[in-house]
Amino acid sequence: MRLSTLILPIDRWADGRRTWRRAEELGFHAAYTYDHLSWRSFRNRPWFGAIPTLAAAAGVTERMRLGTLVASPNFRHPVTLAKELMSLDDISGGRLTVGIGSGGVGFDASVLGQVEWSPTERADRFGEFVALLDRLLTQTSTTEHGEHYSAVEARMIPGCVQQPRAPFFVAAAGRRGMELAAAFGQGWVTYGDPHGPADIPAADAPEVIRAQLEVLETACARQGREYHMIDKVLLLGSTAEQPLASLDAFVDWAGTYRALGITEAVIHWPVPDTELANDIDVFEQIATEGLAQLS
């Protein structure tokens, strides 16, 4: 199992750069950020753009992978996003991971003035979005006319540093999303129960992941993909579990999910006076000692 972190884009870069550097010093495999325009209780607080933040982070780190977790069709178009991702992969020297998802409801889903999509339309759009993004990042020129997204002689030169493209980590909980993860993903991302932390007790959270992994394995079989070749990424933060309370709590939590087949755990960088207000000393101890203590 690998351990990564998610850093909210909330600090002016004079301060934010220190966090990204510290993440690399602590040995995290990757550092991600949300590709939202705002998020939860941060709606009326500072919040910066994901792509510029990752570009800046690439300039102050050397080894750690960087990525979105996740970009979505809510306010992104495949053509413009592909150009930015190709550029990020180059700036980072081939360290980019492209986390993508269908997007949720709320501010991001209506910020451009659109009516929030139904679950069916959201799934339709995401399927078209992922397929076109894949073609854009693997071809020099792409022309495609879809129901929701089109590209006309869209150039992607010189292409990604990572070939045939930067890896996709597809966030999915439902059957259609799992099929996309199996068809296009080098990784699959889950945050647990899609309905939220209040819906199930902490003790039942691993069963949710186990069931999701079964759906993913079935989807891989249908797509002709080897299940064990796809990374399984668990983002902590949307369940009632509290593994960042102590080193021992983290070791128990990580061990449980590693046994289920999770290959990468992602924990939020602490933010004081918010729902992410974990003790920074405990967090750094987890980062440096947590995985080593897994039996």
Buried (B, 14 or more C-beta within 10 A) or exposed (E): BBBBBBBBBBBEBEEBBEBBBBBBEBEBBBBBBBBBBBBBEBEEEEBBEBBEBBBBBBEBBEEBBBBBBBBBBBBBBBBEBBBBBBBBBBBBEEBBBBBBBBBBEBBBBBEEEEEBBEEEEBBBBBBBBBBBBBBBBBBEEBEBEBEBBBBEEBEBEEBBBBEEBBBBBBBBBEEBBBBBBBBBBBBBBBBBBBEEBEEBEEEEBBEBBEEBBEBBBBBBEEBEBEBEEBBBBBBBBBBBBEBBEBBEBBBEBBBBBBEBBBBBBBBBBBBEEBEBEBEEEBBBBBBBEBBEEEE
